Amino acid sequence: MSRSCVAVIFGGCSSEHEVSCVSVQTIIRAINPEKYDIILIGITKEGRWLKAESLEDIATGTWYHSKVRAMIVPDREIHGVMLCEEGKTPSFVKVDTAFPVLHGLNGEDGTIQGLFELAGIPYVGCGIFASAAGMDKFYTKIVAALTGVRQAAYTPIIAEKFMENMDKYLDRVEEERTYPVFVKPSRAGSSQGVSKAHNREELKEAILLAAKHDRKILVEETIVGREIECAVLGTSFDAQASGVGEVLAGDEFYTYEAKYSNPESKTVIDPEMNPETTEEIRRYAVKIFKVLDGFGLARVDFFVCEDGSVVFNEINTLPGFTSISMYPMLWEARGINREELVDRLISMALERK
């Protein structure tokens, strides 16, 4: 049986660069070397595309000093990667599929997916529309509303408009929402730029912080409840939901620091919960994945309120694969280990039309 070549792409220009560099190490270890050849491409924060030679190269950070540029070429005849080293003739490597391990902007928002489409290279994960809509919380809400699943009420704000007349928009939020509120950039992952505001001054500062990450900002009602996550695997025709996991944040909410730096933060797989609520979450997760035209993988996040009602929070179309990431742990609890999970994702990509 001939071996397939997988281009694994990591790093990126987003604020989640470091998380990507951790996720990719888990994925590389899980790829079966007897089935697949791997070419590793790291994107620096400045946007340079470099060839990494090994897992150790990524773990130590020496890939940042690579002398070989490695770029996906949109020319479909090449169907792969161009390698360029100063003073040498460029060479080309044909790849069968791409595995973008890129979180956040330019990696999870349809941008790089568009490049793969141009190049005619099948790829792991959601397509252009699902990636773009899933990354943009404003449009996620619009599309997910078609399912009828309850979501947090919100007030949208455009950053440049806010700068022109801050009091006007602060007044509007105070008319529509009740403190405390959550302020979120529309397109930023891992809770980057997200904060909780308890009064007008905090609201102003929270909007200014969010504006550093995106021009579109959402001010959401605070939902008090347990933070529950569900993993989805498959296509928009045959998606399957895992069990559920609970996030126990070591901070007031699950901030970037709480996720990756606070030892008090914990995740619990299959927490105690009404079985009917668990099944409702699993149904909703698949429903939202399908309405977004998901493909491959996604993690769908919810709140479960004290009265047992379920509220959709957000979808992550390229969830983390670190040692503490919920997505692979949820499937492991269902008997699918990381090696099998990664193999399924690559197989789905190879069959993609």
DOZA-337312 format. One record per residue (C-alpha): residue number from 0; residue in three letters; x, y, z. Coordinates in pm, whole numbers, padded with zeros to 5 digits. Each point is the difference from the previous one (the first is absolute). Layout:
BEGIN
- num, residu, xx, yy, zz
- NUM, ALA, X, Y, Z
...
//
This chain:
BEGIN
- num, residu, xx, yy, zz
- 0, MET, 00000, 00000, 00000
- 1, SER, 00143, 00339, -00100
- 2, ARG, 00060, 00252, 00278
- 3, SER, -00175, 00336, 00003
- 4, CYS, 00187, 00323, 00060
- 5, VAL, -00153, 00231, 00261
- 6, ALA, 00101, 00365, 00028
- 7, VAL, -00041, 00096, 00366
- 8, ILE, -00019, 00376, 00042
- 9, PHE, 00035, 00170, 00339
- 10, GLY, 00085, 00328, 00172
- 11, GLY, -00167, 00290, -00177
- 12, CYS, -00032, 00375, 00046
- 13, SER, -00285, -00013, 00251
- 14, SER, 00004, 00053, 00375
- 15, GLU, -00028, -00379, 00037
- 16, HIS, 00337, -00068, -00164
- 17, GLU, 00149, -00161, 00311
- 18, VAL, -00300, -00230, 00054
- 19, SER, 00028, -00117, -00361
- 20, CYS, 00366, -00089, 00055
- 21, VAL, -00105, -00222, 00292
- 22, SER, -00303, -00154, -00178
- 23, VAL, 00208, -00098, -00301
- 24, GLN, 00239, -00206, 00212
- 25, THR, -00289, -00217, 00122
- 26, ILE, -00124, -00046, -00357
- 27, ILE, 00344, -00088, -00141
- 28, ARG, 00045, -00267, 00268
- 29, ALA, -00341, -00140, -00094
- 30, ILE, 00063, -00027, -00377
- 31, ASN, 00085, -00356, -00102
- 32, PRO, 00350, 00017, -00160
- 33, GLU, -00062, -00330, -00178
- 34, LYS, -00299, 00148, -00186
- 35, TYR, 00100, 00361, -00056
- 36, ASP, 00300, 00208, -00098
- 37, ILE, -00005, 00339, 00170
- 38, ILE, 00129, 00339, -00107
- 39, LEU, -00003, 00255, 00281
- 40, ILE, -00068, 00366, -00079
- 41, GLY, 00017, 00263, 00271
- 42, ILE, -00134, 00352, -00044
- 43, THR, 00168, 00260, 00218
- 44, LYS, -00189, 00283, 00170
- 45, GLU, 00138, 00229, -00270
- 46, GLY, -00142, -00223, -00274
- 47, ARG, 00311, -00180, -00128
- 48, TRP, -00060, -00360, -00114
- 49, LEU, 00288, -00227, 00106
- 50, LYS, 00074, -00371, -00024
- 51, ALA, 00042, -00173, 00335
- 52, GLU, 00208, -00315, -00004
- 53, SER, -00134, -00190, 00299
- 54, LEU, -00217, -00009, 00309
- 55, GLU, 00304, 00103, 00204
- 56, ASP, 00042, 00299, -00232
- 57, ILE, -00346, 00119, 00104
- 58, ALA, 00039, -00084, 00370
- 59, THR, 00325, 00198, 00027
- 60, GLY, -00107, 00283, -00230
- 61, THR, 00300, -00047, -00232
- 62, TRP, -00238, -00006, -00298
- 63, TYR, -00019, 00381, 00026
- 64, HIS, 00359, 00005, -00132
- 65, SER, -00061, -00234, -00294
- 66, LYS, 00171, 00106, -00323
- 67, VAL, -00261, -00173, -00215
- 68, ARG, -00321, 00176, -00096
- 69, ALA, -00295, -00237, -00052
- 70, MET, -00317, 00131, -00163
- 71, ILE, -00325, -00149, -00126
- 72, VAL, -00020, 00082, -00372
- 73, PRO, -00344, 00085, -00142
- 74, ASP, 00099, -00152, -00338
- 75, ARG, -00203, -00322, -00016
- 76, GLU, 00250, -00171, -00227
- 77, ILE, 00258, 00018, 00279
- 78, HIS, -00258, -00112, 00257
- 79, GLY, 00228, 00062, 00291
- 80, VAL, 00288, 00188, 00155
- 81, MET, 00285, 00206, -00143
- 82, LEU, 00326, -00018, 00197
- 83, CYS, 00239, 00293, -00041
- 84, GLU, 00347, 00035, 00145
- 85, GLU, 00218, 00300, -00077
- 86, GLY, 00241, -00070, -00282
- 87, LYS, -00171, -00322, -00103
- 88, THR, -00258, -00088, -00266
- 89, PRO, -00352, -00033, 00148
- 90, SER, -00136, -00352, 00026
- 91, PHE, -00356, -00128, 00030
- 92, VAL, -00163, -00263, 00219
- 93, LYS, -00336, -00146, -00103
- 94, VAL, -00234, -00037, 00297
- 95, ASP, -00317, -00206, 00022
- 96, THR, -00163, 00191, 00281
- 97, ALA, 00060, 00291, 00236
- 98, PHE, -00054, 00002, 00375
- 99, PRO, -00026, 00360, 00123
- 100, VAL, 00073, 00009, 00372
- 101, LEU, -00064, 00373, 00008
- 102, HIS, -00219, 00162, 00263
- 103, GLY, -00153, 00344, -00039
- 104, LEU, 00025, 00255, -00280
- 105, ASN, 00136, -00108, -00340
- 106, GLY, -00004, -00366, 00101
- 107, GLU, -00348, -00070, 00127
- 108, ASP, -00202, 00267, -00180
- 109, GLY, -00011, -00132, -00357
- 110, THR, 00313, 00184, -00114
- 111, ILE, 00240, -00292, -00034
- 112, GLN, -00289, -00227, -00097
- 113, GLY, -00044, 00224, -00305
- 114, LEU, 00365, -00054, -00090
- 115, PHE, -00045, -00377, 00019
- 116, GLU, -00306, 00026, -00225
- 117, LEU, 00197, 00203, -00255
- 118, ALA, 00280, -00255, 00009
- 119, GLY, -00244, -00291, -00031
- 120, ILE, 00142, -00158, 00316
- 121, PRO, -00246, -00188, 00226
- 122, TYR, 00030, 00111, 00361
- 123, VAL, -00098, -00093, 00353
- 124, GLY, -00280, 00196, 00160
- 125, CYS, -00286, 00229, -00090
- 126, GLY, -00031, 00172, -00337
- 127, ILE, 00014, 00370, -00081
- 128, PHE, -00354, 00092, 00103
- 129, ALA, -00015, -00204, 00321
- 130, SER, 00345, 00124, 00103
- 131, ALA, -00082, 00365, -00069
- 132, ALA, -00345, -00010, 00161
- 133, GLY, 00125, -00204, 00295
- 134, MET, 00288, 00238, 00068
- 135, ASP, -00219, 00309, -00014
- 136, LYS, -00221, -00005, 00311
- 137, PHE, -00242, 00252, -00155
- 138, TYR, -00070, -00221, -00302
- 139, THR, 00006, -00315, 00209
- 140, LYS, -00295, 00141, 00191
- 141, ILE, -00186, 00088, -00320
- 142, VAL, 00046, -00348, -00151
- 143, ALA, -00050, -00194, 00325
- 144, ALA, -00326, 00189, 00060
- 145, LEU, -00146, -00208, -00286
- 146, THR, 00012, -00305, 00228
- 147, GLY, -00219, 00162, 00265
- 148, VAL, 00256, -00078, 00271
- 149, ARG, 00008, 00272, 00266
- 150, GLN, 00301, 00234, -00001
- 151, ALA, 00113, 00289, 00219
- 152, ALA, -00164, 00331, -00098
- 153, TYR, 00253, 00253, -00133
- 154, THR, 00058, 00355, -00119
- 155, PRO, 00235, 00036, -00300
- 156, ILE, 00250, 00289, -00018
- 157, ILE, 00231, 00114, -00280
- 158, ALA, 00329, 00128, 00144
- 159, GLU, 00042, 00306, -00223
- 160, LYS, -00356, 00112, 00069
- 161, PHE, 00057, -00044, 00371
- 162, MET, 00311, 00221, -00017
- 163, GLU, -00205, 00277, -00163
- 164, ASN, -00259, 00016, 00278
- 165, MET, 00075, -00222, 00300
- 166, ASP, -00281, 00133, 00221
- 167, LYS, -00262, -00078, -00266
- 168, TYR, 00099, -00367, -00012
- 169, LEU, 00052, -00033, 00375
- 170, ASP, -00353, 00139, 00046
- 171, ARG, -00134, -00246, -00254
- 172, VAL, 00159, -00298, 00175
- 173, GLU, -00134, 00114, 00336
- 174, GLU, -00349, 00031, -00148
- 175, GLU, 00010, -00350, -00153
- 176, ARG, 00207, -00203, 00250
- 177, THR, 00034, -00036, 00376
- 178, TYR, 00339, -00007, 00177
- 179, PRO, 00210, -00203, 00019
- 180, VAL, 00055, -00058, -00373
- 181, PHE, 00262, -00183, -00203
- 182, VAL, 00184, 00194, -00270
- 183, LYS, 00151, -00207, -00282
- 184, PRO, 00184, 00072, -00324
- 185, SER, -00204, -00165, -00275
- 186, ARG, 00303, -00181, -00142
- 187, ALA, 00252, -00109, 00262
- 188, GLY, 00057, -00343, 00145
- 189, SER, 00096, -00137, 00342
- 190, SER, -00185, 00285, 00174
- 191, GLN, 00256, 00252, -00124
- 192, GLY, -00125, 00354, 00059
- 193, VAL, -00305, -00121, 00194
- 194, SER, -00088, 00167, 00330
- 195, LYS, -00284, 00040, 00245
- 196, ALA, -00136, 00347, 00075
- 197, HIS, -00189, 00087, 00319
- 198, ASN, -00051, 00373, -00062
- 199, ARG, 00026, 00272, -00264
- 200, GLU, 00372, 00067, 00046
- 201, GLU, 00086, -00370, -00021
- 202, LEU, -00225, -00028, -00306
- 203, LYS, 00190, 00278, -00176
- 204, GLU, 00337, -00160, 00080
- 205, ALA, -00126, -00343, -00107
- 206, ILE, -00118, 00132, -00338
- 207, LEU, 00334, 00176, -00056
- 208, LEU, 00182, -00326, 00081
- 209, ALA, -00221, -00202, -00234
- 210, ALA, 00057, 00260, -00273
- 211, LYS, 00372, -00091, 00003
- 212, HIS, -00097, -00344, -00127
- 213, ASP, -00285, 00075, -00242
- 214, ARG, -00211, 00287, -00131
- 215, LYS, -00320, -00195, 00073
- 216, ILE, -00087, -00038, 00368
- 217, LEU, -00280, -00178, 00184
- 218, VAL, -00131, 00103, 00339
- 219, GLU, -00183, -00304, 00137
- 220, GLU, -00230, -00063, 00289
- 221, THR, 00164, -00203, 00274
- 222, ILE, -00123, -00358, 00009
- 223, VAL, 00049, -00158, 00340
- 224, GLY, 00051, -00371, -00039
- 225, ARG, 00237, -00291, -00036
- 226, GLU, 00237, 00016, -00298
- 227, ILE, -00052, -00318, -00202
- 228, GLU, 00179, -00105, -00320
- 229, CYS, -00079, -00265, -00259
- 230, ALA, 00219, -00134, -00282
- 231, VAL, -00136, -00070, -00350
- 232, LEU, 00164, -00226, -00258
- 233, GLY, -00113, -00068, -00357
- 234, THR, -00171, 00192, -00279
- 235, SER, -00319, 00201, -00028
- 236, PHE, -00168, -00326, -00109
- 237, ASP, 00129, -00245, 00261
- 238, ALA, 00129, 00205, 00295
- 239, GLN, 00036, -00172, 00336
- 240, ALA, 00015, 00162, 00343
- 241, SER, 00223, -00116, 00283
- 242, GLY, -00104, 00007, 00363
- 243, VAL, 00037, 00330, 00183
- 244, GLY, 00269, 00163, 00210
- 245, GLU, -00017, 00276, 00258
- 246, VAL, 00237, 00293, 00036
- 247, LEU, 00076, 00104, 00356
- 248, ALA, 00173, 00336, -00047
- 249, GLY, 00260, 00105, 00252
- 250, ASP, -00099, 00361, -00062
- 251, GLU, -00324, 00198, -00016
- 252, PHE, -00041, -00139, -00352
- 253, TYR, 00205, -00217, -00236
- 254, THR, 00255, 00256, -00115
- 255, TYR, 00306, -00079, -00213
- 256, GLU, 00211, 00003, 00317
- 257, ALA, -00251, -00222, 00183
- 258, LYS, 00016, -00253, -00284
- 259, TYR, 00375, -00027, -00035
- 260, SER, 00165, 00149, 00311
- 261, ASN, -00227, -00044, 00302
- 262, PRO, 00045, -00339, 00174
- 263, GLU, -00337, 00050, 00171
- 264, SER, -00179, -00040, -00334
- 265, LYS, -00123, -00353, -00060
- 266, THR, -00197, -00196, -00253
- 267, VAL, -00229, -00290, 00093
- 268, ILE, -00103, -00262, -00254
- 269, ASP, -00354, -00139, 00039
- 270, PRO, -00092, 00219, 00299
- 271, GLU, -00306, -00075, 00211
- 272, MET, -00299, 00129, -00192
- 273, ASN, -00358, -00085, -00080
- 274, PRO, 00026, -00257, -00286
- 275, GLU, -00275, 00183, -00189
- 276, THR, 00204, 00322, 00013
- 277, THR, 00308, -00183, -00127
- 278, GLU, -00197, -00137, -00296
- 279, GLU, -00146, 00344, -00070
- 280, ILE, 00352, 00148, -00015
- 281, ARG, 00117, -00278, -00233
- 282, ARG, -00299, 00059, -00233
- 283, TYR, 00056, 00376, 00001
- 284, ALA, 00372, -00042, -00072
- 285, VAL, -00071, -00206, -00312
- 286, LYS, -00280, 00235, -00104
- 287, ILE, 00226, 00307, 00017
- 288, PHE, 00286, -00184, -00174
- 289, LYS, -00234, -00097, -00285
- 290, VAL, -00162, 00342, -00045
- 291, LEU, 00350, 00149, -00034
- 292, ASP, 00085, -00270, -00259
- 293, GLY, 00276, -00136, 00222
- 294, PHE, 00251, -00259, -00115
- 295, GLY, 00247, -00211, 00193
- 296, LEU, 00004, 00140, 00348
- 297, ALA, -00133, 00267, 00232
- 298, ARG, -00052, 00060, 00369
- 299, VAL, -00332, 00156, 00096
- 300, ASP, -00029, 00184, 00331
- 301, PHE, -00309, 00053, 00214
- 302, PHE, -00119, 00127, 00336
- 303, VAL, -00233, -00207, 00214
- 304, CYS, -00202, 00227, 00228
- 305, GLU, -00124, -00081, 00349
- 306, ASP, -00348, -00074, -00135
- 307, GLY, 00150, -00257, -00239
- 308, SER, -00041, 00211, -00315
- 309, VAL, 00276, -00020, -00261
- 310, VAL, 00148, 00312, -00163
- 311, PHE, 00233, -00015, -00301
- 312, ASN, 00323, 00197, 00052
- 313, GLU, 00230, -00053, -00300
- 314, ILE, 00149, -00247, -00246
- 315, ASN, 00370, -00059, -00054
- 316, THR, 00070, -00146, -00344
- 317, LEU, 00365, -00079, 00071
- 318, PRO, 00014, -00084, 00372
- 319, GLY, 00323, -00037, 00192
- 320, PHE, 00191, -00329, 00013
- 321, THR, 00219, 00071, 00301
- 322, SER, 00028, -00242, 00294
- 323, ILE, -00279, 00193, 00179
- 324, SER, -00224, 00053, -00303
- 325, MET, -00356, -00125, 00033
- 326, TYR, -00052, -00115, -00360
- 327, PRO, 00239, -00300, -00006
- 328, MET, -00081, -00087, 00363
- 329, LEU, -00372, -00021, -00076
- 330, TRP, 00061, -00250, -00281
- 331, GLU, 00252, -00194, 00206
- 332, ALA, -00277, -00049, 00258
- 333, ARG, -00203, -00158, -00282
- 334, GLY, 00276, -00245, -00090
- 335, ILE, 00157, 00199, -00285
- 336, ASN, 00362, 00072, 00091
- 337, ARG, 00201, 00287, -00149
- 338, GLU, 00162, -00219, -00265
- 339, GLU, -00333, -00130, -00128
- 340, LEU, -00159, 00346, 00023
- 341, VAL, 00274, 00163, -00207
- 342, ASP, -00009, -00288, -00249
- 343, ARG, -00378, 00045, -00044
- 344, LEU, 00042, 00373, -00057
- 345, ILE, 00268, -00055, -00265
- 346, SER, -00205, -00278, -00166
- 347, MET, -00304, 00229, -00020
- 348, ALA, 00217, 00270, -00159
- 349, LEU, 00139, -00242, -00259
- 350, GLU, -00356, -00099, -00097
- 351, ARG, -00112, 00362, -00024
- 352, LYS, -00126, 00109, -00339
//
